[in-house]
Amino acid sequence: MPRMPKRVKFRKEMRRVRERKATKGNFVAYGEYGLQALEGCWLTARQIEAGRIAAQHFLKRQGKVYIRVFPDKPVSKKPLEQRMGKGKADVDYWAARVKPGTMLFEIAGVPEDIAKRTLVRIAMKMPVRCRFVGRRLHV
């Protein structure tokens, strides 16, 4: 089942699009390797779930997959051939706001070649260009 918030303060939200680089969540924090978005977008809950299933299917219970984005933005959509007016439409799906540089998924507990092949499979499911990154050690 796709992820969504348990409850929200407001049922509907404005669209607001800001194209800025990510300052938070832009480095590998939990795993050893990560998948970083190179463009901004709204990532739907179904796309995140598709990436998670692709990773779990390929890894076959080895390693750990961390999902670093959560769909907390309600996106509403009016039905086709609907006349203008009559208020804002109902929530159609939930989306995660992704800025360029945001870490989408991370993997721990597997060798680099398997992690790379897994993250490539996840990247196929994503609507934006992504890149494979490793953990940077602070000295």
Sequence and secondary structure as in RCSB ss.txt:
>XXXX:A:sequence
MPRMPKRVKFRKEMRRVRERKATKGNFVAYGEYGLQALEGCWLTARQIEAGRIAAQHFLKRQGKVYIRVFPDKPV
SKKPLEQRMGKGKADVDYWAARVKPGTMLFEIAGVPEDIAKRTLVRIAMKMPVRCRFVGRRLHV
>XXXX:A:secstr
     S  SSS           SSS S  SSSEEEEESS EEEEHHHHHHHHHHHHHHHTT SEEEE     EEE
E   TT  S SS   EEEEEEEE TT EEEEEESS HHHHHHHHHHHHHHSSS EEEEE     
